[in-house]
Amino acid sequence: MESPCILVCSIDMKTGFCFGCGRTRDEIALWTSYTDAERREIMATLPARLETVERKPRRETRRSRMARERENG
C-alpha cells in the first residue's frame, strides 16, 4: 500500500497537518480503509498542504546558544 509517511509524525496545531506527510489525524487513522483512488486523491493535495505548515524551529545547540550570548553580552 502506498503511503506518504516519512516517519516524522507530529501535527502542526495551526493547520492540523502532519509536519512530515501533510495528512490530517483522521486521514492518518483511516489510511488503510481508503481505496487506492481515495489515497491518490489525498496524496495529490499533500505538496500544497505542506507549504502551509509552519516548520518547527530546530532545537538550539550549545554552540549557537553560546554565540548568541556572546553577541548579546
All heavy atoms as a GROMACS GRO file, in nm:
protein
  591
    1MET      N    1   0.084  -0.118   0.000
    1MET     CA    2   0.000   0.000   0.000
    1MET      C    3   0.089   0.124   0.000
    1MET      O    4   0.181   0.134   0.080
    1MET     CB    5  -0.089   0.000   0.125
    1MET     CG    6  -0.168   0.125   0.143
    1MET     SD    7  -0.267   0.128   0.292
    1MET     CE    8  -0.356  -0.023   0.281
    2GLU      N    9   0.058   0.215  -0.088
    2GLU     CA   10   0.136   0.339  -0.097
    2GLU      C   11   0.100   0.432   0.019
    2GLU      O   12  -0.016   0.443   0.057
    2GLU     CB   13   0.106   0.408  -0.229
    2GLU     CG   14   0.198   0.522  -0.260
    2GLU     CD   15   0.175   0.578  -0.399
    2GLU    OE1   16   0.079   0.539  -0.466
    2GLU    OE2   17   0.257   0.662  -0.438
    3SER      N   18   0.202   0.496   0.076
    3SER     CA   19   0.182   0.588   0.188
    3SER      C   20   0.281   0.703   0.178
    3SER      O   21   0.397   0.683   0.142
    3SER     CB   22   0.203   0.515   0.320
    3SER     OG   23   0.200   0.606   0.428
    4PRO      N   24   0.237   0.825   0.213
    4PRO     CA   25   0.328   0.939   0.212
    4PRO      C   26   0.410   0.953   0.340
    4PRO      O   27   0.489   1.045   0.353
    4PRO     CB   28   0.232   1.056   0.195
    4PRO     CG   29   0.110   1.013   0.268
    4PRO     CD   30   0.099   0.865   0.239
    5CYS      N   31   0.391   0.863   0.434
    5CYS     CA   32   0.457   0.874   0.564
    5CYS      C   33   0.609   0.871   0.549
    5CYS      O   34   0.665   0.787   0.479
    5CYS     CB   35   0.414   0.759   0.654
    5CYS     SG   36   0.486   0.767   0.819
    6ILE      N   37   0.676   0.966   0.617
    6ILE     CA   38   0.822   0.969   0.618
    6ILE      C   39   0.875   0.956   0.761
    6ILE      O   40   0.988   0.991   0.790
    6ILE     CB   41   0.878   1.096   0.551
    6ILE    CG1   42   0.831   1.223   0.625
    6ILE    CG2   43   0.840   1.101   0.404
    6ILE    CD1   44   0.906   1.348   0.583
    7LEU      N   45   0.788   0.909   0.852
    7LEU     CA   46   0.823   0.884   0.992
    7LEU      C   47   0.860   1.012   1.067
    7LEU      O   48   0.943   1.009   1.158
    7LEU     CB   49   0.932   0.778   1.003
    7LEU     CG   50   0.897   0.643   0.940
    7LEU    CD1   51   1.015   0.549   0.951
    7LEU    CD2   52   0.773   0.583   1.004
    8VAL      N   53   0.801   1.124   1.027
    8VAL     CA   54   0.811   1.249   1.101
    8VAL      C   55   0.668   1.280   1.144
    8VAL      O   56   0.596   1.351   1.076
    8VAL     CB   57   0.868   1.363   1.015
    8VAL    CG1   58   0.869   1.495   1.091
    8VAL    CG2   59   1.007   1.329   0.966
    9CYS      N   60   0.626   1.216   1.252
    9CYS     CA   61   0.485   1.217   1.288
    9CYS      C   62   0.457   1.317   1.400
    9CYS      O   63   0.471   1.286   1.518
    9CYS     CB   64   0.442   1.078   1.331
    9CYS     SG   65   0.480   0.954   1.205
   10SER      N   66   0.421   1.436   1.359
   10SER     CA   67   0.387   1.542   1.453
   10SER      C   68   0.292   1.636   1.383
   10SER      O   69   0.314   1.672   1.267
   10SER     CB   70   0.515   1.616   1.496
   10SER     OG   71   0.484   1.714   1.592
   11ILE      N   72   0.186   1.676   1.452
   11ILE     CA   73   0.081   1.757   1.391
   11ILE      C   74   0.104   1.905   1.420
   11ILE      O   75   0.127   1.945   1.534
   11ILE     CB   76  -0.058   1.715   1.443
   11ILE    CG1   77  -0.085   1.568   1.414
   11ILE    CG2   78  -0.168   1.804   1.385
   11ILE    CD1   79  -0.095   1.530   1.269
   12ASP      N   80   0.098   1.986   1.315
   12ASP     CA   81   0.103   2.132   1.328
   12ASP      C   82  -0.031   2.177   1.384
   12ASP      O   83  -0.135   2.156   1.320
   12ASP     CB   84   0.128   2.195   1.190
   12ASP     CG   85   0.126   2.347   1.191
   12ASP    OD1   86   0.151   2.407   1.298
   12ASP    OD2   87   0.101   2.405   1.084
   13MET      N   88  -0.032   2.233   1.502
   13MET     CA   89  -0.157   2.269   1.568
   13MET      C   90  -0.232   2.380   1.494
   13MET      O   91  -0.354   2.390   1.504
   13MET     CB   92  -0.131   2.309   1.714
   13MET     CG   93  -0.070   2.197   1.796
   13MET     SD   94  -0.154   2.036   1.780
   13MET     CE   95  -0.301   2.068   1.872
   14LYS      N   96  -0.162   2.461   1.420
   14LYS     CA   97  -0.226   2.571   1.347
   14LYS      C   98  -0.305   2.520   1.226
   14LYS      O   99  -0.418   2.560   1.203
   14LYS     CB  100  -0.122   2.673   1.302
   14LYS     CG  101  -0.181   2.795   1.237
   14LYS     CD  102  -0.074   2.898   1.207
   14LYS     CE  103  -0.133   3.020   1.138
   14LYS     NZ  104  -0.031   3.118   1.106
   15THR      N  105  -0.245   2.429   1.149
   15THR     CA  106  -0.309   2.381   1.026
   15THR      C  107  -0.379   2.247   1.044
   15THR      O  108  -0.468   2.214   0.967
   15THR     CB  109  -0.206   2.365   0.913
   15THR    OG1  110  -0.112   2.264   0.951
   15THR    CG2  111  -0.137   2.496   0.882
   16GLY      N  112  -0.336   2.168   1.141
   16GLY     CA  113  -0.390   2.034   1.159
   16GLY      C  114  -0.325   1.930   1.070
   16GLY      O  115  -0.368   1.815   1.065
   17PHE      N  116  -0.219   1.969   0.998
   17PHE     CA  117  -0.149   1.878   0.908
   17PHE      C  118  -0.023   1.824   0.973
   17PHE      O  119   0.043   1.894   1.049
   17PHE     CB  120  -0.110   1.948   0.777
   17PHE     CG  121  -0.226   2.003   0.699
   17PHE    CD1  122  -0.217   2.126   0.637
   17PHE    CD2  123  -0.344   1.932   0.686
   17PHE    CE1  124  -0.324   2.179   0.565
   17PHE    CE2  125  -0.452   1.983   0.613
   17PHE     CZ  126  -0.441   2.106   0.553
   18CYS      N  127   0.011   1.700   0.939
   18CYS     CA  128   0.134   1.639   0.988
   18CYS      C  129   0.254   1.713   0.927
   18CYS      O  130   0.255   1.742   0.807
   18CYS     CB  131   0.138   1.492   0.948
   18CYS     SG  132   0.293   1.409   0.986
   19PHE      N  133   0.355   1.741   1.008
   19PHE     CA  134   0.477   1.807   0.959
   19PHE      C  135   0.549   1.722   0.855
   19PHE      O  136   0.614   1.775   0.766
   19PHE     CB  137   0.576   1.833   1.074
   19PHE     CG  138   0.535   1.946   1.164
   19PHE    CD1  139   0.477   1.921   1.287
   19PHE    CD2  140   0.557   2.078   1.127
   19PHE    CE1  141   0.440   2.025   1.371
   19PHE    CE2  142   0.520   2.183   1.210
   19PHE     CZ  143   0.462   2.156   1.332
   20GLY      N  144   0.539   1.591   0.865
   20GLY     CA  145   0.612   1.503   0.776
   20GLY      C  146   0.541   1.477   0.645
   20GLY      O  147   0.600   1.488   0.538
   21CYS      N  148   0.412   1.441   0.652
   21CYS     CA  149   0.343   1.397   0.530
   21CYS      C  150   0.233   1.491   0.483
   21CYS      O  151   0.191   1.484   0.367
   21CYS     CB  152   0.285   1.257   0.549
   21CYS     SG  153   0.147   1.248   0.666
   22GLY      N  154   0.181   1.574   0.570
   22GLY     CA  155   0.077   1.668   0.530
   22GLY      C  156  -0.065   1.618   0.551
   22GLY      O  157  -0.161   1.690   0.526
   23ARG      N  158  -0.080   1.494   0.599
   23ARG     CA  159  -0.216   1.443   0.623
   23ARG      C  160  -0.270   1.493   0.756
   23ARG      O  161  -0.196   1.532   0.845
   23ARG     CB  162  -0.214   1.289   0.625
   23ARG     CG  163  -0.181   1.227   0.492
   23ARG     CD  164  -0.177   1.076   0.501
   23ARG     NE  165  -0.066   1.031   0.584
   23ARG     CZ  166  -0.044   0.906   0.620
   23ARG    NH1  167  -0.127   0.811   0.581
   23ARG    NH2  168   0.061   0.874   0.695
   24THR      N  169  -0.404   1.486   0.769
   24THR     CA  170  -0.468   1.519   0.896
   24THR      C  171  -0.467   1.395   0.985
   24THR      O  172  -0.440   1.283   0.938
   24THR     CB  173  -0.615   1.561   0.875
   24THR    OG1  174  -0.689   1.448   0.824
   24THR    CG2  175  -0.626   1.680   0.781
   25ARG      N  176  -0.500   1.413   1.112
   25ARG     CA  177  -0.508   1.298   1.203
   25ARG      C  178  -0.608   1.195   1.152
   25ARG      O  179  -0.581   1.075   1.156
   25ARG     CB  180  -0.550   1.344   1.343
   25ARG     CG  181  -0.447   1.421   1.419
   25ARG     CD  182  -0.506   1.463   1.555
   25ARG     NE  183  -0.423   1.561   1.620
   25ARG     CZ  184  -0.323   1.532   1.703
   25ARG    NH1  185  -0.296   1.407   1.729
   25ARG    NH2  186  -0.252   1.628   1.758
   26ASP      N  187  -0.724   1.242   1.108
   26ASP     CA  188  -0.826   1.149   1.058
   26ASP      C  189  -0.777   1.073   0.936
   26ASP      O  190  -0.800   0.952   0.924
   26ASP     CB  191  -0.955   1.224   1.025
   26ASP     CG  192  -1.030   1.271   1.149
   26ASP    OD1  193  -1.002   1.220   1.260
   26ASP    OD2  194  -1.116   1.359   1.135
   27GLU      N  195  -0.711   1.141   0.845
   27GLU     CA  196  -0.659   1.075   0.726
   27GLU      C  197  -0.555   0.969   0.762
   27GLU      O  198  -0.553   0.861   0.703
   27GLU     CB  199  -0.600   1.176   0.628
   27GLU     CG  200  -0.706   1.262   0.562
   27GLU     CD  201  -0.650   1.382   0.489
   27GLU    OE1  202  -0.534   1.420   0.512
   27GLU    OE2  203  -0.725   1.438   0.408
   28ILE      N  204  -0.471   1.000   0.858
   28ILE     CA  205  -0.370   0.904   0.903
   28ILE      C  206  -0.439   0.782   0.964
   28ILE      O  207  -0.406   0.667   0.931
   28ILE     CB  208  -0.272   0.968   1.003
   28ILE    CG1  209  -0.188   1.075   0.932
   28ILE    CG2  210  -0.184   0.862   1.070
   28ILE    CD1  211  -0.111   1.166   1.026
   29ALA      N  212  -0.537   0.807   1.050
   29ALA     CA  213  -0.606   0.697   1.119
   29ALA      C  214  -0.685   0.609   1.022
   29ALA      O  215  -0.692   0.487   1.040
   29ALA     CB  216  -0.700   0.754   1.225
   30LEU      N  217  -0.742   0.669   0.919
   30LEU     CA  218  -0.827   0.595   0.826
   30LEU      C  219  -0.754   0.548   0.700
   30LEU      O  220  -0.817   0.489   0.612
   30LEU     CB  221  -0.947   0.682   0.787
   30LEU     CG  222  -1.041   0.721   0.900
   30LEU    CD1  223  -1.141   0.824   0.854
   30LEU    CD2  224  -1.110   0.597   0.955
   31TRP      N  225  -0.624   0.572   0.691
   31TRP     CA  226  -0.549   0.549   0.567
   31TRP      C  227  -0.570   0.408   0.511
   31TRP      O  228  -0.590   0.391   0.390
   31TRP     CB  229  -0.400   0.576   0.591
   31TRP     CG  230  -0.323   0.586   0.464
   31TRP    CD1  231  -0.233   0.497   0.415
   31TRP    CD2  232  -0.329   0.692   0.369
   31TRP    NE1  233  -0.182   0.540   0.296
   31TRP    CE2  234  -0.241   0.662   0.265
   31TRP    CE3  235  -0.401   0.812   0.362
   31TRP    CZ2  236  -0.221   0.743   0.155
   31TRP    CZ3  237  -0.383   0.893   0.253
   31TRP    CH2  238  -0.294   0.860   0.151
   32THR      N  239  -0.566   0.307   0.595
   32THR     CA  240  -0.578   0.170   0.545
   32THR      C  241  -0.720   0.136   0.500
   32THR      O  242  -0.740   0.038   0.427
   32THR     CB  243  -0.533   0.067   0.650
   32THR    OG1  244  -0.613   0.083   0.767
   32THR    CG2  245  -0.385   0.086   0.684
   33SER      N  246  -0.819   0.216   0.538
   33SER     CA  247  -0.956   0.188   0.496
   33SER      C  248  -0.994   0.260   0.366
   33SER      O  249  -1.098   0.232   0.308
   33SER     CB  250  -1.056   0.226   0.607
   33SER     OG  251  -1.056   0.366   0.627
   34TYR      N  252  -0.909   0.353   0.320
   34TYR     CA  253  -0.937   0.424   0.196
   34TYR      C  254  -0.909   0.334   0.076
   34TYR      O  255  -0.823   0.244   0.082
   34TYR     CB  256  -0.848   0.549   0.182
   34TYR     CG  257  -0.879   0.661   0.277
   34TYR    CD1  258  -0.777   0.730   0.341
   34TYR    CD2  259  -1.009   0.701   0.304
   34TYR    CE1  260  -0.803   0.834   0.428
   34TYR    CE2  261  -1.037   0.805   0.391
   34TYR     CZ  262  -0.934   0.871   0.452
   34TYR     OH  263  -0.961   0.974   0.537
   35THR      N  264  -0.978   0.362  -0.034
   35THR     CA  265  -0.948   0.292  -0.159
   35THR      C  266  -0.820   0.350  -0.218
   35THR      O  267  -0.775   0.458  -0.177
   35THR     CB  268  -1.062   0.311  -0.260
   35THR    OG1  269  -1.069   0.450  -0.296
   35THR    CG2  270  -1.195   0.263  -0.205
   36ASP      N  271  -0.763   0.282  -0.314
   36ASP     CA  272  -0.643   0.333  -0.382
   36ASP      C  273  -0.671   0.470  -0.443
   36ASP      O  274  -0.589   0.560  -0.434
   36ASP     CB  275  -0.596   0.238  -0.492
   36ASP     CG  276  -0.533   0.111  -0.436
   36ASP    OD1  277  -0.495   0.109  -0.317
   36ASP    OD2  278  -0.520   0.014  -0.513
   37ALA      N  279  -0.789   0.488  -0.501
   37ALA     CA  280  -0.826   0.616  -0.563
   37ALA      C  281  -0.835   0.727  -0.458
   37ALA      O  282  -0.789   0.839  -0.482
   37ALA     CB  283  -0.957   0.602  -0.638
   38GLU      N  284  -0.893   0.696  -0.343
   38GLU     CA  285  -0.904   0.796  -0.236
   38GLU      C  286  -0.766   0.835  -0.185
   38GLU      O  287  -0.739   0.954  -0.161
   38GLU     CB  288  -0.990   0.742  -0.121
   38GLU     CG  289  -1.136   0.731  -0.155
   38GLU     CD  290  -1.216   0.657  -0.050
   38GLU    OE1  291  -1.166   0.556   0.006
   38GLU    OE2  292  -1.331   0.698  -0.025
   39ARG      N  293  -0.677   0.736  -0.170
   39ARG     CA  294  -0.541   0.766  -0.123
   39ARG      C  295  -0.467   0.853  -0.225
   39ARG      O  296  -0.400   0.949  -0.188
   39ARG     CB  297  -0.464   0.637  -0.096
   39ARG     CG  298  -0.506   0.569   0.033
   39ARG     CD  299  -0.411   0.458   0.073
   39ARG     NE  300  -0.416   0.345  -0.017
   39ARG     CZ  301  -0.497   0.242  -0.006
   39ARG    NH1  302  -0.582   0.236   0.095
   39ARG    NH2  303  -0.494   0.143  -0.093
   40ARG      N  304  -0.480   0.821  -0.354
   40ARG     CA  305  -0.415   0.902  -0.457
   40ARG      C  306  -0.469   1.045  -0.457
   40ARG      O  307  -0.394   1.141  -0.474
   40ARG     CB  308  -0.434   0.839  -0.595
   40ARG     CG  309  -0.341   0.721  -0.620
   40ARG     CD  310  -0.340   0.678  -0.765
   40ARG     NE  311  -0.471   0.636  -0.811
   40ARG     CZ  312  -0.518   0.511  -0.803
   40ARG    NH1  313  -0.444   0.416  -0.750
   40ARG    NH2  314  -0.638   0.481  -0.848
   41GLU      N  315  -0.600   1.060  -0.437
   41GLU     CA  316  -0.662   1.193  -0.433
   41GLU      C  317  -0.605   1.275  -0.317
   41GLU      O  318  -0.571   1.392  -0.333
   41GLU     CB  319  -0.813   1.178  -0.418
   41GLU     CG  320  -0.890   1.307  -0.427
   41GLU     CD  321  -1.040   1.283  -0.419
   41GLU    OE1  322  -1.090   1.190  -0.485
   41GLU    OE2  323  -1.105   1.357  -0.345
   42ILE      N  324  -0.594   1.214  -0.201
   42ILE     CA  325  -0.537   1.283  -0.084
   42ILE      C  326  -0.391   1.316  -0.110
   42ILE      O  327  -0.346   1.429  -0.084
   42ILE     CB  328  -0.552   1.197   0.043
   42ILE    CG1  329  -0.701   1.187   0.082
   42ILE    CG2  330  -0.470   1.256   0.159
   42ILE    CD1  331  -0.729   1.082   0.188
   43MET      N  332  -0.316   1.220  -0.164
   43MET     CA  333  -0.174   1.242  -0.187
   43MET      C  334  -0.149   1.356  -0.285
   43MET      O  335  -0.048   1.427  -0.274
   43MET     CB  336  -0.107   1.113  -0.234
   43MET     CG  337  -0.095   1.012  -0.119
   43MET     SD  338  -0.023   0.855  -0.165
   43MET     CE  339   0.142   0.904  -0.204
   44ALA      N  340  -0.241   1.378  -0.377
   44ALA     CA  341  -0.226   1.488  -0.472
   44ALA      C  342  -0.235   1.624  -0.403
   44ALA      O  343  -0.179   1.723  -0.452
   44ALA     CB  344  -0.332   1.478  -0.581
   45THR      N  345  -0.300   1.631  -0.288
   45THR     CA  346  -0.315   1.759  -0.216
   45THR      C  347  -0.199   1.786  -0.120
   45THR      O  348  -0.185   1.899  -0.072
   45THR     CB  349  -0.446   1.761  -0.133
   45THR    OG1  350  -0.436   1.667  -0.026
   45THR    CG2  351  -0.567   1.731  -0.219
   46LEU      N  352  -0.119   1.686  -0.091
   46LEU     CA  353  -0.018   1.699   0.015
   46LEU      C  354   0.091   1.803  -0.011
   46LEU      O  355   0.126   1.878   0.082
   46LEU     CB  356   0.043   1.562   0.047
   46LEU     CG  357  -0.058   1.457   0.096
   46LEU    CD1  358   0.015   1.326   0.127
   46LEU    CD2  359  -0.139   1.505   0.214
   47PRO      N  360   0.147   1.814  -0.131
   47PRO     CA  361   0.251   1.916  -0.150
   47PRO      C  362   0.201   2.058  -0.117
   47PRO      O  363   0.272   2.135  -0.052
   47PRO     CB  364   0.287   1.902  -0.298
   47PRO     CG  365   0.257   1.760  -0.330
   47PRO     CD  366   0.133   1.728  -0.250
   48ALA      N  367   0.080   2.091  -0.159
   48ALA     CA  368   0.025   2.224  -0.129
   48ALA      C  369   0.001   2.240   0.020
   48ALA      O  370   0.025   2.348   0.077
   48ALA     CB  371  -0.105   2.246  -0.206
   49ARG      N  372  -0.045   2.136   0.086
   49ARG     CA  373  -0.066   2.142   0.231
   49ARG      C  374   0.066   2.168   0.304
   49ARG      O  375   0.071   2.247   0.398
   49ARG     CB  376  -0.125   2.012   0.282
   49ARG     CG  377  -0.268   1.988   0.244
   49ARG     CD  378  -0.311   1.859   0.307
   49ARG     NE  379  -0.444   1.820   0.267
   49ARG     CZ  380  -0.506   1.714   0.316
   49ARG    NH1  381  -0.445   1.636   0.405
   49ARG    NH2  382  -0.627   1.683   0.276
   50LEU      N  383   0.170   2.096   0.264
   50LEU     CA  384   0.298   2.110   0.332
   50LEU      C  385   0.355   2.250   0.320
   50LEU      O  386   0.431   2.294   0.406
   50LEU     CB  387   0.398   2.006   0.281
   50LEU     CG  388   0.371   1.863   0.331
   50LEU    CD1  389   0.458   1.763   0.257
   50LEU    CD2  390   0.391   1.853   0.480
   51GLU      N  391   0.316   2.322   0.215
   51GLU     CA  392   0.359   2.461   0.200
   51GLU      C  393   0.299   2.550   0.308
   51GLU      O  394   0.352   2.656   0.339
   51GLU     CB  395   0.321   2.515   0.062
   51GLU     CG  396   0.397   2.452  -0.052
   51GLU     CD  397   0.545   2.485  -0.048
   51GLU    OE1  398   0.579   2.601  -0.016
   51GLU    OE2  399   0.626   2.395  -0.076
   52THR      N  400   0.185   2.509   0.366
   52THR     CA  401   0.117   2.592   0.466
   52THR      C  402   0.160   2.560   0.609
   52THR      O  403   0.128   2.633   0.701
   52THR     CB  404  -0.036   2.574   0.458
   52THR    OG1  405  -0.072   2.442   0.499
   52THR    CG2  406  -0.086   2.602   0.317
   53VAL      N  407   0.233   2.450   0.627
   53VAL     CA  408   0.276   2.407   0.760
   53VAL      C  409   0.391   2.494   0.806
   53VAL      O  410   0.486   2.517   0.732
   53VAL     CB  411   0.316   2.258   0.758
   53VAL    CG1  412   0.380   2.217   0.889
   53VAL    CG2  413   0.196   2.171   0.728
   54GLU      N  414   0.381   2.543   0.928
   54GLU     CA  415   0.491   2.620   0.986
   54GLU      C  416   0.592   2.523   1.043
   54GLU      O  417   0.560   2.444   1.131
   54GLU     CB  418   0.439   2.713   1.096
   54GLU     CG  419   0.349   2.822   1.041
   54GLU     CD  420   0.304   2.917   1.149
   54GLU    OE1  421   0.356   2.912   1.262
   54GLU    OE2  422   0.214   2.997   1.120
   55ARG      N  423   0.710   2.526   0.989
   55ARG     CA  424   0.814   2.433   1.033
   55ARG      C  425   0.856   2.464   1.176
   55ARG      O  426   0.875   2.578   1.213
   55ARG     CB  427   0.937   2.442   0.942
   55ARG     CG  428   0.907   2.410   0.799
   55ARG     CD  429   0.883   2.263   0.782
   55ARG     NE  430   0.850   2.234   0.643
   55ARG     CZ  431   0.782   2.129   0.606
   55ARG    NH1  432   0.738   2.043   0.694
   55ARG    NH2  433   0.755   2.108   0.480
   56LYS      N  434   0.872   2.358   1.253
   56LYS     CA  435   0.920   2.374   1.390
   56LYS      C  436   1.064   2.418   1.386
   56LYS      O  437   1.143   2.367   1.306
   56LYS     CB  438   0.911   2.241   1.466
   56LYS     CG  439   0.773   2.199   1.501
   56LYS     CD  440   0.780   2.073   1.584
   56LYS     CE  441   0.642   2.029   1.625
   56LYS     NZ  442   0.645   1.906   1.704
   57PRO      N  443   1.101   2.514   1.471
   57PRO     CA  444   1.242   2.554   1.474
   57PRO      C  445   1.328   2.441   1.528
   57PRO      O  446   1.284   2.364   1.611
   57PRO     CB  447   1.244   2.674   1.568
   57PRO     CG  448   1.121   2.660   1.651
   57PRO     CD  449   1.020   2.586   1.567
   58ARG      N  450   1.448   2.432   1.476
   58ARG     CA  451   1.540   2.331   1.527
   58ARG      C  452   1.578   2.368   1.670
   58ARG      O  453   1.582   2.484   1.707
   58ARG     CB  454   1.667   2.325   1.443
   58ARG     CG  455   1.643   2.269   1.306
   58ARG     CD  456   1.777   2.259   1.233
   58ARG     NE  457   1.758   2.199   1.105
   58ARG     CZ  458   1.780   2.071   1.080
   58ARG    NH1  459   1.822   1.991   1.176
   58ARG    NH2  460   1.762   2.023   0.960
   59ARG      N  461   1.607   2.268   1.746
   59ARG     CA  462   1.649   2.289   1.884
   59ARG      C  463   1.780   2.366   1.884
   59ARG      O  464   1.870   2.340   1.804
   59ARG     CB  465   1.669   2.154   1.952
   59ARG     CG  466   1.676   2.164   2.101
   59ARG     CD  467   1.696   2.027   2.155
   59ARG     NE  468   1.836   1.994   2.134
   59ARG     CZ  469   1.908   1.917   2.213
   59ARG    NH1  470   1.853   1.859   2.315
   59ARG    NH2  471   2.034   1.894   2.188
   60GLU      N  472   1.792   2.462   1.973
   60GLU     CA  473   1.914   2.542   1.981
   60GLU      C  474   2.029   2.457   2.034
   60GLU      O  475   2.014   2.389   2.136
   60GLU     CB  476   1.890   2.662   2.073
   60GLU     CG  477   2.007   2.756   2.078
   60GLU     CD  478   1.980   2.879   2.163
   60GLU    OE1  479   1.913   2.866   2.267
   60GLU    OE2  480   2.025   2.986   2.125
   61THR      N  481   2.141   2.459   1.967
   61THR     CA  482   2.258   2.384   2.012
   61THR      C  483   2.335   2.467   2.115
   61THR      O  484   2.318   2.589   2.125
   61THR     CB  485   2.351   2.350   1.896
   61THR    OG1  486   2.403   2.472   1.842
   61THR    CG2  487   2.279   2.272   1.788
   62ARG      N  488   2.420   2.400   2.188
   62ARG     CA  489   2.503   2.469   2.287
   62ARG      C  490   2.591   2.573   2.219
   62ARG      O  491   2.605   2.686   2.267
   62ARG     CB  492   2.590   2.366   2.361
   62ARG     CG  493   2.675   2.428   2.468
   62ARG     CD  494   2.739   2.317   2.552
   62ARG     NE  495   2.817   2.376   2.658
   62ARG     CZ  496   2.950   2.378   2.660
   62ARG    NH1  497   3.019   2.323   2.562
   62ARG    NH2  498   3.012   2.434   2.760
   63ARG      N  499   2.646   2.538   2.103
   63ARG     CA  500   2.734   2.629   2.031
   63ARG      C  501   2.658   2.755   1.988
   63ARG      O  502   2.706   2.866   2.004
   63ARG     CB  503   2.793   2.560   1.909
   63ARG     CG  504   2.883   2.651   1.827
   63ARG     CD  505   2.942   2.578   1.712
   63ARG     NE  506   3.034   2.478   1.765
   63ARG     CZ  507   3.119   2.409   1.693
   63ARG    NH1  508   3.125   2.425   1.564
   63ARG    NH2  509   3.199   2.321   1.747
   64SER      N  510   2.536   2.738   1.931
   64SER     CA  511   2.461   2.856   1.886
   64SER      C  512   2.415   2.939   2.005
   64SER      O  513   2.411   3.062   1.997
   64SER     CB  514   2.343   2.815   1.798
   64SER     OG  515   2.250   2.738   1.869
   65ARG      N  516   2.381   2.875   2.117
   65ARG     CA  517   2.342   2.950   2.237
   65ARG      C  518   2.458   3.032   2.290
   65ARG      O  519   2.443   3.149   2.323
   65ARG     CB  520   2.290   2.854   2.345
   65ARG     CG  521   2.238   2.930   2.468
   65ARG     CD  522   2.186   2.838   2.577
   65ARG     NE  523   2.296   2.761   2.635
   65ARG     CZ  524   2.312   2.629   2.625
   65ARG    NH1  525   2.225   2.555   2.561
   65ARG    NH2  526   2.415   2.569   2.681
   66MET      N  527   2.579   2.974   2.292
   66MET     CA  528   2.696   3.046   2.342
   66MET      C  529   2.727   3.165   2.249
   66MET      O  530   2.760   3.273   2.297
   66MET     CB  531   2.815   2.952   2.353
   66MET     CG  532   2.799   2.853   2.466
   66MET     SD  533   2.927   2.726   2.471
   66MET     CE  534   3.072   2.823   2.503
   67ALA      N  535   2.714   3.145   2.118
   67ALA     CA  536   2.740   3.255   2.023
   67ALA      C  537   2.638   3.366   2.044
   67ALA      O  538   2.674   3.484   2.042
   67ALA     CB  539   2.733   3.202   1.880
   68ARG      N  540   2.512   3.328   2.064
   68ARG     CA  541   2.408   3.429   2.087
   68ARG      C  542   2.435   3.507   2.215
   68ARG      O  543   2.422   3.629   2.220
   68ARG     CB  544   2.271   3.360   2.093
   68ARG     CG  545   2.155   3.456   2.116
   68ARG     CD  546   2.021   3.385   2.117
   68ARG     NE  547   2.015   3.263   2.197
   68ARG     CZ  548   2.001   3.261   2.330
   68ARG    NH1  549   1.993   3.373   2.398
   68ARG    NH2  550   1.995   3.146   2.395
   69GLU      N  551   2.476   3.437   2.320
   69GLU     CA  552   2.505   3.502   2.447
   69GLU      C  553   2.624   3.597   2.435
   69GLU      O  554   2.625   3.704   2.496
   69GLU     CB  555   2.530   3.397   2.556
   69GLU     CG  556   2.404   3.324   2.595
   69GLU     CD  557   2.427   3.205   2.686
   69GLU    OE1  558   2.545   3.166   2.708
   69GLU    OE2  559   2.327   3.148   2.734
   70ARG      N  560   2.726   3.560   2.356
   70ARG     CA  561   2.841   3.650   2.334
   70ARG      C  562   2.796   3.777   2.261
   70ARG      O  563   2.842   3.886   2.293
   70ARG     CB  564   2.949   3.579   2.253
   70ARG     CG  565   3.040   3.491   2.334
   70ARG     CD  566   3.164   3.451   2.257
   70ARG     NE  567   3.133   3.381   2.132
   70ARG     CZ  568   3.114   3.250   2.119
   70ARG    NH1  569   3.126   3.172   2.224
   70ARG    NH2  570   3.087   3.197   2.002
   71GLU      N  571   2.709   3.760   2.162
   71GLU     CA  572   2.660   3.876   2.086
   71GLU      C  573   2.578   3.970   2.172
   71GLU      O  574   2.586   4.092   2.157
   71GLU     CB  575   2.573   3.828   1.969
   71GLU     CG  576   2.649   3.761   1.858
   71GLU     CD  577   2.556   3.704   1.753
   71GLU    OE1  578   2.434   3.725   1.761
   71GLU    OE2  579   2.608   3.636   1.662
   72ASN      N  580   2.502   3.913   2.264
   72ASN     CA  581   2.414   3.995   2.346
   72ASN      C  582   2.480   4.043   2.475
   72ASN      O  583   2.420   4.117   2.551
   72ASN     CB  584   2.286   3.917   2.380
   72ASN     CG  585   2.202   3.890   2.258
   72ASN    OD1  586   2.205   3.964   2.162
   72ASN    ND2  587   2.130   3.780   2.260
   73GLY      N  588   2.601   4.000   2.498
   73GLY     CA  589   2.679   4.045   2.614
   73GLY      C  590   2.645   3.980   2.737
   73GLY      O  591   2.595   3.969   2.830
   0.00000   0.00000   0.00000
